[in-house]
């Protein structure tokens, strides 16, 4: 069982949106899948930006045609996990090639309905890896390149020989990149240098995993392809002599070659269709991005027009202020009574009442100062204050009525 340093893992996830849930999912995945390891590395997004993210890299077991194989993958956890789905890749070794399908594009990026319909309330990392293992068991994501220049379209999955104690073999020793070595000399008793039973080799003698498109006339480790109904390969042997004639051999070879070509063409068509689907998705994303950019450009142009109008208005106001300053500088004296003018008789009445009321405030102050200084006696003070207060009351009532009539705040 993998031992996980939970303290170090918590430090790695300190910048994550939900470090508790992320840590729990990572620990559960590492305890089940011993071929995976975790580390923090720099992830480069499509727009060129980078971010330090946690990833799980290594191999996961995949059952294919009764055997268990190690598939190299890398799962990047976004800092918003589990709110957003992980980004998953198949990471082939130098001896592998990516087998493009509806689940894996030519860059190795993995597309699964589970990722597309990611629900943070129900989805987790362990279920994702299990679904990935089952999916790759039906559609292998990699195949071996082979030593020759033309790569043989065969899924590369180093087999794990069965044991009597566990349903899966112990994983092969990990290389620095976290992927199993290939080929594996001496993989186990009764296995050849490529980790396969004796005779399980392709047409060129290399230890490739046999699958659709890898057989043919020379496929020693694979059952012969079934004959195509109606073809000449279905001609029975010589019933009289029980021998195989040259015509039989020729018909068998033609049938095998024909079947192999059909399989190759079928694989090529599937590969092209998968690439077309990937390109269509990319085109759709680019079209959506173009629409967003056009909307942003439209808003920017509208804002630019409004700013241009505002700048024009401010420049006009600035010119008016400059002309007013020039006219003020040319005037030697200013008549205070003529400096303040009103637009209606009601406003003029309100202004005069306010000025008179302010003058009464000043008179009240100075009469009080005169009483305190002994200039006038108390009787004179009370008499003047009474007259001024009565007049001030009438002026304030007049101002309130004028403001109500003019529709101003009372």
C-alpha atoms as one frame of an Amber mdcrd trajectory, in Angstrom:
protein
   0.000   0.000   0.000   1.246   3.475  -0.856   2.127   5.582   2.169   0.918
   9.146   1.708   2.495  11.991   3.679  -0.734  13.754   4.601   1.108  16.759
   6.036   3.044  17.354   2.817  -0.132  16.792   0.791  -1.963  19.398   2.887
   0.811  21.921   2.177   0.561  21.176  -1.553  -3.189  21.851  -1.457  -3.014
  25.011   0.669  -4.011  27.222  -2.291  -6.908  24.993  -3.398 -10.564  26.008
  -3.175 -11.557  22.922  -1.139  -8.337  21.324   0.176 -10.177  18.930   2.521
 -12.222  17.202  -0.191  -9.287  17.220  -2.628  -6.976  15.641  -0.059  -9.527
  12.922   0.761 -10.058  12.032  -2.922  -6.308  11.944  -3.647  -5.577   9.688
  -0.667  -8.411   7.289  -1.626  -7.105   7.065  -5.212  -3.477   6.477  -4.156
  -4.472   3.756  -1.694  -6.348   1.813  -4.377  -4.071   2.454  -7.395  -0.508
   1.784  -6.298   0.938   2.668  -9.702   0.035   6.353  -9.244   2.106   9.060
  -7.566   1.364  12.713  -6.761   3.383  15.884  -7.159   2.927  19.611  -7.797
   4.080  20.901 -11.187   3.526  23.871 -13.465   0.563  23.448 -15.851   0.466
  25.527 -19.050  -3.024  26.489 -20.264  -4.050  27.059 -23.898  -3.707  30.850
 -23.529  -0.090  30.524 -22.358  -0.776  31.193 -18.674   0.691  28.846 -16.079
  -0.304  27.675 -12.623   1.160  25.287 -10.057  -1.260  22.348  -9.827  -1.293
  18.907  -8.227  -1.260  15.931 -10.584  -1.459  12.161 -10.262   0.891  10.416
 -12.693   1.805   6.800 -13.302  -0.114   3.755 -14.494  -3.538   2.239 -13.937
  -4.440  -1.434 -14.538  -6.653  -2.172 -17.548  -8.131  -5.591 -18.411  -8.024
  -6.309 -22.147  -8.970  -9.704 -23.616  -8.449 -11.544 -20.335  -5.073  -9.956
 -19.486  -4.240  -6.984 -17.244  -2.024  -4.184 -18.587  -0.569  -0.930 -17.256
  -1.707   2.244 -19.041   0.312   5.452 -18.356  -1.853   8.462 -17.510  -1.606
  11.889 -15.883  -4.528  13.553 -14.039  -4.281  17.302 -13.310  -6.474  18.603
 -10.481  -7.559  22.217 -10.949  -7.272  24.527  -7.931 -11.089  24.749  -7.997
 -11.492  20.956  -7.581 -14.014  19.413  -7.004 -16.010  22.325  -8.418 -14.379
  21.781 -11.826 -13.479  18.456 -13.437  -9.836  17.295 -13.666  -7.864  17.470
 -16.920  -6.685  13.984 -17.944  -4.048  12.842 -20.433  -2.600   9.599 -21.705
   1.202   9.918 -21.361   2.823   7.406 -23.735   6.454   6.386 -23.315   8.907
   6.746 -26.251   7.982   3.180 -27.351   4.281   3.996 -27.567   1.942   5.835
 -29.901  -1.451   7.312 -29.078  -4.380   5.475 -30.620  -6.859   8.237 -31.464
 -10.492   7.426 -30.671 -13.643   9.159 -29.485 -12.146   9.076 -25.973  -8.544
  10.207 -26.705  -7.397  12.862 -29.192  -4.055  13.016 -30.988  -2.547  15.084
 -28.127  -3.444  12.380 -25.604  -6.208  14.394 -23.911  -8.957  12.182 -22.529
 -12.633  12.904 -23.247 -15.207  10.989 -21.205 -18.926  11.596 -20.587 -18.112
  11.421 -16.868 -15.790  14.431 -17.272 -18.181  16.311 -19.558 -21.093  15.850
 -17.129 -18.979  16.396 -13.994 -21.134  16.949 -10.893 -19.117  17.963  -7.803
 -21.861  16.614  -5.532 -21.563  13.027  -6.804 -18.337  12.749  -8.841 -14.931
  12.003  -7.330 -11.423  11.020  -8.411 -11.702   7.314  -7.604 -14.820   6.829
  -9.745 -13.122   8.716 -12.588 -10.115   6.349 -12.578 -12.363   3.275 -12.430
 -14.425   4.506 -15.400 -11.192   5.295 -17.254  -9.922   1.740 -16.623 -13.142
   0.164 -17.919 -13.255   2.433 -20.991  -9.640   1.711 -21.945 -10.362  -1.996
 -21.606 -12.818  -1.622 -24.508 -10.838   0.948 -26.536  -7.066   0.818 -25.794
  -5.577   4.350 -25.927  -1.979   3.404 -26.925  -0.144   0.915 -29.104   3.488
  -0.097 -29.654   5.458   1.666 -32.383   7.643  -1.313 -33.257  11.232  -1.177
 -34.552  10.425  -0.485 -38.203   9.547   2.857 -39.749   5.865   2.024 -40.321
   4.175   1.785 -36.920   2.026  -1.253 -36.394  -1.399  -0.222 -35.175  -1.418
  -2.370 -32.068  -2.424  -1.306 -28.568   0.619  -1.097 -26.337  -0.199  -2.488
 -22.932   2.599  -4.463 -21.202   0.829  -7.547 -19.789   1.046  -8.576 -16.171
   1.346 -12.404 -15.822  -1.325 -13.899 -13.552  -0.498 -15.229 -10.123  -2.306
 -17.626  -7.843  -2.694 -15.153  -4.974  -4.242 -12.037  -6.512  -6.295 -11.363
  -9.654  -3.775  -8.742 -10.774  -0.031  -9.028 -11.165   2.326  -6.937  -9.097
   3.116  -3.788 -11.093   6.345  -3.627 -12.993   9.191  -1.590 -11.433   8.551
   2.084 -12.067  10.924   4.120 -14.207  11.784   7.745 -13.355   8.726   8.955
 -15.328   6.399   6.622 -13.405   5.740   4.351 -16.442   6.474   0.604 -16.759
   9.514  -0.480 -18.778   9.009  -2.039 -22.190  10.077  -4.572 -23.290  10.511
  -6.452 -20.009  13.139  -9.174 -20.351  12.286 -12.211 -18.302   8.888 -10.986
 -17.145   8.093 -14.297 -15.493   8.247 -18.048 -15.834   7.078 -19.192 -19.231
   7.028 -15.655 -20.677   9.223 -14.278 -23.419  11.302 -11.095 -23.303   8.258
  -8.948 -23.962   6.150 -10.128 -21.040   3.977 -12.396 -23.245   3.542 -16.149
 -23.479   5.781 -17.928 -26.010   4.487 -17.502 -29.532   2.428 -14.371 -28.756
   4.273 -12.233 -31.280   3.261 -10.197 -34.274   4.080 -10.714 -37.896   7.500
  -9.119 -37.565   8.499 -11.228 -34.570   8.146  -8.390 -32.046   6.287  -8.709
 -28.765   3.233  -6.637 -29.661  -0.132  -7.168 -28.137  -2.334  -8.835 -30.795
  -5.575  -7.086 -31.541  -7.758  -6.177 -34.522  -5.425  -5.210 -37.337  -2.327
  -6.889 -35.956  -2.806 -10.363 -37.296  -2.640 -11.834 -40.713  -0.789 -14.545
 -42.392   2.192 -14.394 -40.080   0.479 -13.723 -36.736   1.823 -16.618 -34.730
   0.189 -15.808 -31.365  -3.291 -14.968 -32.642  -6.099 -17.161 -33.905  -6.631
 -16.916 -37.655  -9.202 -14.402 -38.806 -12.570 -15.896 -39.652 -13.163 -16.231
 -43.398 -15.372 -13.696 -45.085 -18.677 -15.257 -46.137 -18.817 -15.743 -49.870
 -15.050 -15.364 -50.377 -12.828 -17.988 -51.942 -11.312 -18.775 -48.560 -14.434
 -20.721 -47.709 -13.634 -23.332 -50.381 -13.363 -26.704 -48.613 -10.265 -28.832
 -48.719  -9.914 -31.549 -51.317 -12.429 -34.078 -50.075 -10.988 -36.871 -52.138
  -7.290 -36.727 -51.201  -7.387 -34.684 -47.942  -4.396 -32.604 -49.099  -3.972
 -28.834 -49.365  -3.298 -27.678 -52.896  -1.620 -24.464 -54.045  -5.069 -23.108
 -54.913  -6.135 -23.533 -51.298  -3.011 -21.771 -50.032  -3.505 -18.956 -52.525
  -7.164 -18.532 -51.532  -6.238 -18.526 -47.858  -3.540 -15.882 -48.378  -5.874
 -13.697 -50.450  -8.565 -13.956 -47.778  -6.104 -13.096 -44.993  -4.705 -10.107
 -46.884  -8.190  -8.920 -47.799  -9.371  -9.189 -44.216  -6.262  -7.434 -42.927
  -6.709  -4.580 -45.410 -10.343  -4.194 -44.414  -9.353  -3.998 -40.761  -6.646
  -1.427 -41.498  -9.056   0.685 -43.558 -11.669   0.441 -40.800  -9.130   1.572
 -38.190  -7.958   4.422 -40.390 -11.548   5.583 -40.920 -12.231   5.480 -37.167
  -9.029   7.412 -36.481  -9.932  10.077 -39.051 -13.450  10.370 -37.643 -12.073
  10.835 -34.134  -9.702  13.549 -35.378 -12.579  15.235 -37.217 -14.643  15.249
 -34.021 -11.742  16.793 -32.133 -11.301  19.460 -34.800 -15.035  20.195 -34.734
 -14.912  20.692 -30.976 -11.950  23.007 -31.401 -13.773  24.919 -34.150 -16.840
  25.291 -31.918 -14.688  26.664 -29.074 -12.984  29.083 -31.453 -16.346  30.280
 -32.808 -17.617  30.871 -29.283 -14.430  32.772 -28.455 -14.827  34.873 -31.615
 -18.404  35.782 -30.624 -17.267  36.815 -27.144 -14.446  38.934 -28.587 -16.863
  40.645 -30.989 -19.217  41.471 -28.093 -16.319  42.905 -26.111 -15.208  44.985
 -29.104 -18.757  46.332 -29.544 -18.926  47.383 -25.883 -15.512  49.007 -26.097
 -16.533  50.975 -29.188 -19.722  52.159 -27.474 -17.757  53.207 -24.380 -15.247
  54.999 -26.580 -18.036  57.000 -28.251 -19.516  57.984 -24.877 -16.098  59.028
 -23.608 -15.527  61.115 -26.741 -18.840  62.930 -26.170 -18.017  63.544 -22.498
 -14.591  64.910 -23.406 -16.204  67.301 -25.942 -18.689  68.581 -23.320 -15.921
  69.099 -20.753 -13.824  71.033 -23.247 -16.792  73.336 -23.997 -17.336  73.946
 -20.272 -13.649  74.646 -19.837 -13.801  77.297 -22.561 -16.843  78.916 -20.887
 -15.012  79.068 -17.563 -11.979  80.613 -19.222 -14.153  83.302 -20.862 -15.888
  84.023 -17.533 -12.526  84.400 -15.785 -11.301  86.776 -18.470 -14.437  88.925
 -18.157 -14.107  89.048 -14.344 -10.468  90.089 -14.559 -11.387  93.034 -16.809
 -13.967  94.416 -14.304 -12.457  96.763 -11.676 -15.307  96.812  -9.122 -18.250
  94.503  -8.601 -21.632  95.694  -7.302 -22.685  93.152  -4.724 -26.382  93.826
  -5.241 -26.101  93.375  -8.993 -23.758  90.386  -8.778 -26.521  88.143  -7.453
 -29.598  88.058  -9.672 -32.653  85.842  -9.655 -34.683  84.391 -12.521 -38.153
  85.000 -10.991 -39.776  87.478  -8.549 -40.528  84.650  -6.116 -36.825  83.748
  -5.893 -35.954  87.444  -5.396 -38.445  87.696  -2.498 -36.950  84.575  -0.954
 -33.428  85.921  -1.327 -34.291  89.281   0.260 -36.070  87.603   3.194 -33.069
  85.348   3.784 -30.627  88.297   3.723 -32.797  90.315   6.150 -33.142  87.360
   8.512 -29.359  86.881   8.507 -28.949  90.617   9.341 -31.321  90.206  12.326
 -29.139  87.329  13.566 -26.114  89.624  13.493 -28.041  92.472  15.231 -29.152
  90.093  18.004 -25.568  89.063  18.584 -24.231  92.601  18.838 -27.089  93.771
  21.149 -26.185  90.918  23.470 -22.528  92.024  23.393 -23.625  95.624  24.203
 -25.620  94.444  27.238 -22.668  92.458  28.484 -20.349  95.441  28.068 -22.743
  97.778  29.889 -23.414 100.023  26.910 -27.184  99.522  27.220 -29.303  98.510
  30.161 -31.561  95.480  30.469 -34.793  97.311  29.649 -33.482  98.587  26.313
 -32.056  95.145  25.517 -35.370  93.362  26.112 -37.287  95.921  24.068 -34.983
  95.601  21.036 -34.782  91.845  21.265 -38.560  91.565  21.325 -38.901  93.690
  18.170 -36.158  91.839  16.315 -37.513  88.410  17.294 -41.005  89.280  16.069
 -39.632  90.453  12.726 -37.354  87.395  12.441 -40.324  85.071  13.016 -42.283
  86.757  10.214 -39.317  86.534   7.839 -38.823  82.825   8.516 -42.511  82.148
   7.926 -42.285  84.086   4.657 -39.226  82.048   3.521 -40.965  78.765   4.275
 -44.012  79.801   2.295 -41.865  80.955  -0.656 -39.999  77.650  -0.705 -43.269
  75.686  -0.691 -44.596  77.822  -3.529 -41.405  77.334  -5.548 -41.412  73.551
  -4.959 -38.163  73.595  -2.975 -37.304  71.559   0.119 -38.799  73.344   3.133
